[in-house]
Amino acid sequence: MPGMARAKRIGILTAGGDSPGLNAAIRGIGKAAIDTYGMTVIGFRDGFRGLAENRSQPLDHRLSGILTVGGTILGTSRDKPHRMLVDGEVVDMTGAVVDTYKKHRLDALVCLGGGGTAKNALRLVRAGLDVITLPKTIDNDIVMTDASFGFATALDIATEAIDRLHSTAHSHHRIIVVEIMGHRAGWLALGAGVAGGADVILIPEVPYDVNSIAAAIRRRVQSGSAFSIVAVAEGARSPEDAAAFEAAELRKKKASTPDEIREAVAALAAVEAAHAGNTYRLAAQLEALTGLESRVTILGYVQRGGTPSAADRLLATRLGSAGADLINQGVFGVMVAARGEGAEPVPLDQVAGKRKPVPPDHPWVQAARHVGTCLGD
Ligand code: F6P
């Protein structure tokens, strides 16, 4: 009909590690887009790879019954549009992504992910696409947002695991070292450690000295508690290892020529490989230093699997529906950030590739110290 605006068409993809609340967010933005604004919603499979390869599915009839479902109905990947492995070669697929966007006559692309996804989304904005992102991660390390969906559920799961580990630690007079996700940020280990009453909490932001940890455990033994729970984030390190890791990261950041980038990536991978198995080494060191038997529990993907908590469903639904509002208003190039009870757009260049570490004087750290928890320093 002349003068009548065409209904908007939006694409949705999920990128990076899966996380509780992804389906709740897909449902939130999808239902708001369809029911409130009469838009058409298309899902792209497996993150940016599905967009580059034009693998899609209509979402209109797939949005019911997914609110409580874990993982992502769209599938996910860590592929980047500008550096994608195709037949064994690293290829810039940005052009293919733009083609898919145009083929589907999209008015907007919604990318659900963390800081890395925001970086890829910003590249697509610079390639001329209208993109927004929603903050997803169990690591809680996305800048400029009060919260990201996934974290609250993972925090509940890790806390319950610590609660349950107490029984065995206490009954068998053991040290149990429980490894919690978080290669770069310690929010999850810190939050679950405080909520679960861990005796020692080790996070990447506070390098640890194994002798200080052993001394704290021996003090507990002397005061009648012949067991300890050590909550360790994947990325917690000694000061020497932390310095080597930081130097390797800096080298990668500064690398500019293809040769420099290749060498810096290899150097960082070597530092990370040397860190593998660190939790087991730590447990063995603590056993030798304290005389208490030690055991390791690695929580792994249990932390990000299964049904999202009520808090994450609520957050994902309100950020998703706020995303539909922004698309309707024509606001692009932003992440939909949680601010208090509401949501606000934040320019992607303020989020892209950035990370929110735990400040060493954060109230959660202070609270842990005040109740006698050893932070390993
Ligand atoms: O989603 C973030 C995260 O959970 C990190 O805490 C963890 O180190 C990483 O993903 C591992 O994920 P994957 O094995 O899928 O690469």
Boltz pocket constraint, residues with backbone or C-beta under 6 A from the ligand:
constraints:
  - pocket:
      binder: B
      contacts: [[A, 16], [A, 17], [A, 18], [A, 137], [A, 138], [A, 139], [A, 181], [A, 182], [A, 183], [A, 234], [A, 304]]
      max_distance: 6.0
